[in-house]
Amino acid sequence: MSLFKLPLSGDVVQWINPMTWFLSGNSVNVYMGDSGSPETEAEILDRVGTYGRQMGRLTDAVSVLLRHLPDRAALSDDERKAIGVFEDMARDIAAIKEKHRRASRS
């Protein structure tokens, strides 16, 4: 089978200077996949917060609930492992946030 390319459909390489690119009024669009309701998603991002902010709030809330979990011994090994992975992730996120807070104060 031969390779067929339409005109102007070949490989494109372009260097973008961030300073002149942003100063010339360009913006960035990040494609996050298909959404069942892009208008709803856009309003949530605008009014509630970015995905990172939403995930941060969820992580904080789940961490509170886990601190008050009465008896982890009653959980299965897989359940304890899932909680451990979550707590490791939450600690990593907290450490990164703290590193950036310290850097911004310097």
Phi and psi restraints in degrees (value plus and minus 20) as a CYANA .aco file:
   2 SER   PHI    -112.0   -72.0
   2 SER   PSI     137.4   177.4
   3 LEU   PHI    -107.5   -67.5
   3 LEU   PSI     109.2   149.2
   4 PHE   PHI    -139.7   -99.7
   4 PHE   PSI     106.8   146.8
   5 LYS   PHI    -148.2  -108.2
   5 LYS   PSI     114.8   154.8
   6 LEU   PHI     -93.3   -53.3
   6 LEU   PSI     142.4   182.4
   7 PRO   PHI     -76.8   -36.8
   7 PRO   PSI     119.3   159.3
   8 LEU   PHI      45.0    85.0
   8 LEU   PSI      -0.6    39.4
   9 SER   PHI    -127.2   -87.2
   9 SER   PSI      -9.8    30.2
  10 GLY   PHI     -96.4   -56.4
  10 GLY   PSI    -194.4  -154.4
  11 ASP   PHI     -84.8   -44.8
  11 ASP   PSI     121.2   161.2
  12 VAL   PHI    -144.6  -104.6
  12 VAL   PSI     110.0   150.0
  13 VAL   PHI    -142.9  -102.9
  13 VAL   PSI     106.7   146.7
  14 GLN   PHI    -160.8  -120.8
  14 GLN   PSI     109.5   149.5
  15 TRP   PHI    -111.9   -71.9
  15 TRP   PSI     112.1   152.1
  16 ILE   PHI    -137.5   -97.5
  16 ILE   PSI     100.6   140.6
  17 ASN   PHI    -102.8   -62.8
  17 ASN   PSI      92.3   132.3
  18 PRO   PHI     -76.9   -36.9
  18 PRO   PSI     -56.0   -16.0
  19 MET   PHI     -85.6   -45.6
  19 MET   PSI     -71.5   -31.5
  20 THR   PHI     -94.2   -54.2
  20 THR   PSI     -48.6    -8.6
  21 TRP   PHI     -87.1   -47.1
  21 TRP   PSI     -70.2   -30.2
  22 PHE   PHI     -89.1   -49.1
  22 PHE   PSI     -58.4   -18.4
  23 LEU   PHI     -87.4   -47.4
  23 LEU   PSI     -40.5    -0.5
  24 SER   PHI    -108.7   -68.7
  24 SER   PSI     -11.6    28.4
  25 GLY   PHI      71.9   111.9
  25 GLY   PSI     -11.8    28.2
  26 ASN   PHI     -96.9   -56.9
  26 ASN   PSI     137.2   177.2
  27 SER   PHI    -150.4  -110.4
  27 SER   PSI     151.3   191.3
  28 VAL   PHI    -133.0   -93.0
  28 VAL   PSI     112.0   152.0
  29 ASN   PHI    -135.0   -95.0
  29 ASN   PSI     105.5   145.5
  30 VAL   PHI    -125.3   -85.3
  30 VAL   PSI     101.7   141.7
  31 TYR   PHI    -105.4   -65.4
  31 TYR   PSI      98.0   138.0
  32 MET   PHI    -125.8   -85.8
  32 MET   PSI      -4.7    35.3
  33 GLY   PHI      81.4   121.4
  33 GLY   PSI     153.9   193.9
  34 ASP   PHI     -94.4   -54.4
  34 ASP   PSI     122.8   162.8
  35 SER   PHI    -140.4  -100.4
  35 SER   PSI     122.1   162.1
  36 GLY   PHI     -88.1   -48.1
  36 GLY   PSI     -45.4    -5.4
  37 SER   PHI    -166.9  -126.9
  37 SER   PSI      62.3   102.3
  38 PRO   PHI     -79.1   -39.1
  38 PRO   PSI     -52.7   -12.7
  39 GLU   PHI     -86.7   -46.7
  39 GLU   PSI     -62.4   -22.4
  40 THR   PHI     -83.3   -43.3
  40 THR   PSI     -65.5   -25.5
  41 GLU   PHI     -82.1   -42.1
  41 GLU   PSI     -62.3   -22.3
  42 ALA   PHI     -82.6   -42.6
  42 ALA   PSI     -60.8   -20.8
  43 GLU   PHI     -87.3   -47.3
  43 GLU   PSI     -60.2   -20.2
  44 ILE   PHI     -82.3   -42.3
  44 ILE   PSI     -65.3   -25.3
  45 LEU   PHI     -81.6   -41.6
  45 LEU   PSI     -57.6   -17.6
  46 ASP   PHI     -93.9   -53.9
  46 ASP   PSI     -62.7   -22.7
  47 ARG   PHI    -113.8   -73.8
  47 ARG   PSI     -53.1   -13.1
  48 VAL   PHI    -117.3   -77.3
  48 VAL   PSI     -69.2   -29.2
  49 GLY   PHI     129.9   169.9
  49 GLY   PSI     146.7   186.7
  50 THR   PHI     -84.3   -44.3
  50 THR   PSI     148.6   188.6
  51 TYR   PHI     -79.9   -39.9
  51 TYR   PSI     -60.0   -20.0
  52 GLY   PHI     -82.3   -42.3
  52 GLY   PSI     -63.4   -23.4
  53 ARG   PHI     -85.2   -45.2
  53 ARG   PSI     -62.7   -22.7
  54 GLN   PHI     -81.9   -41.9
  54 GLN   PSI     -64.9   -24.9
  55 MET   PHI     -85.9   -45.9
  55 MET   PSI     -56.6   -16.6
  56 GLY   PHI     -81.8   -41.8
  56 GLY   PSI     -63.2   -23.2
  57 ARG   PHI     -86.7   -46.7
  57 ARG   PSI     -60.0   -20.0
  58 LEU   PHI     -83.8   -43.8
  58 LEU   PSI     -63.1   -23.1
  59 THR   PHI     -81.3   -41.3
  59 THR   PSI     -64.2   -24.2
  60 ASP   PHI     -80.4   -40.4
  60 ASP   PSI     -65.1   -25.1
  61 ALA   PHI     -86.5   -46.5
  61 ALA   PSI     -63.6   -23.6
  62 VAL   PHI     -86.1   -46.1
  62 VAL   PSI     -56.4   -16.4
  63 SER   PHI     -81.2   -41.2
  63 SER   PSI     -60.7   -20.7
  64 VAL   PHI     -81.9   -41.9
  64 VAL   PSI     -67.2   -27.2
  65 LEU   PHI     -81.1   -41.1
  65 LEU   PSI     -60.2   -20.2
  66 LEU   PHI     -87.0   -47.0
  66 LEU   PSI     -53.3   -13.3
  67 ARG   PHI     -84.9   -44.9
  67 ARG   PSI     -44.5    -4.5
  68 HIS   PHI    -124.3   -84.3
  68 HIS   PSI     -10.2    29.8
  69 LEU   PHI     -87.1   -47.1
  69 LEU   PSI     100.1   140.1
  70 PRO   PHI     -86.2   -46.2
  70 PRO   PSI     -63.2   -23.2
  71 ASP   PHI    -166.6  -126.6
  71 ASP   PSI      76.2   116.2
  72 ARG   PHI     -92.1   -52.1
  72 ARG   PSI     -39.5     0.5
  73 ALA   PHI     -83.2   -43.2
  73 ALA   PSI     -46.0    -6.0
  74 ALA   PHI     -96.7   -56.7
  74 ALA   PSI     -29.8    10.2
  75 LEU   PHI    -101.5   -61.5
  75 LEU   PSI     136.4   176.4
  76 SER   PHI     -94.4   -54.4
  76 SER   PSI     146.0   186.0
  77 ASP   PHI     -78.4   -38.4
  77 ASP   PSI     -62.6   -22.6
  78 ASP   PHI     -84.4   -44.4
  78 ASP   PSI     -58.4   -18.4
  79 GLU   PHI     -87.0   -47.0
  79 GLU   PSI     -62.6   -22.6
  80 ARG   PHI     -85.1   -45.1
  80 ARG   PSI     -57.2   -17.2
  81 LYS   PHI     -84.5   -44.5
  81 LYS   PSI     -63.6   -23.6
  82 ALA   PHI     -80.4   -40.4
  82 ALA   PSI     -61.8   -21.8
  83 ILE   PHI     -86.1   -46.1
  83 ILE   PSI     -61.5   -21.5
  84 GLY   PHI     -81.2   -41.2
  84 GLY   PSI     -62.9   -22.9
  85 VAL   PHI     -82.8   -42.8
  85 VAL   PSI     -62.9   -22.9
  86 PHE   PHI     -81.5   -41.5
  86 PHE   PSI     -66.5   -26.5
  87 GLU   PHI     -85.0   -45.0
  87 GLU   PSI     -56.5   -16.5
  88 ASP   PHI     -81.6   -41.6
  88 ASP   PSI     -64.5   -24.5
  89 MET   PHI     -81.6   -41.6
  89 MET   PSI     -64.8   -24.8
  90 ALA   PHI     -82.5   -42.5
  90 ALA   PSI     -59.5   -19.5
  91 ARG   PHI     -85.7   -45.7
  91 ARG   PSI     -61.5   -21.5
  92 ASP   PHI     -81.8   -41.8
  92 ASP   PSI     -62.9   -22.9
  93 ILE   PHI     -83.1   -43.1
  93 ILE   PSI     -65.1   -25.1
  94 ALA   PHI     -81.1   -41.1
  94 ALA   PSI     -60.2   -20.2
  95 ALA   PHI     -85.6   -45.6
  95 ALA   PSI     -60.3   -20.3
  96 ILE   PHI     -86.3   -46.3
  96 ILE   PSI     -63.5   -23.5
  97 LYS   PHI     -80.0   -40.0
  97 LYS   PSI     -64.4   -24.4
  98 GLU   PHI     -83.5   -43.5
  98 GLU   PSI     -60.7   -20.7
  99 LYS   PHI     -79.1   -39.1
  99 LYS   PSI     -63.0   -23.0
 100 HIS   PHI     -92.3   -52.3
 100 HIS   PSI     -53.3   -13.3
 101 ARG   PHI     -83.0   -43.0
 101 ARG   PSI     -65.4   -25.4
 102 ARG   PHI     -82.4   -42.4
 102 ARG   PSI     -60.9   -20.9
 103 ALA   PHI     -85.8   -45.8
 103 ALA   PSI     -55.9   -15.9
 104 SER   PHI     -94.4   -54.4
 104 SER   PSI     -42.5    -2.5
 105 ARG   PHI    -101.1   -61.1
 105 ARG   PSI     -38.8     1.2
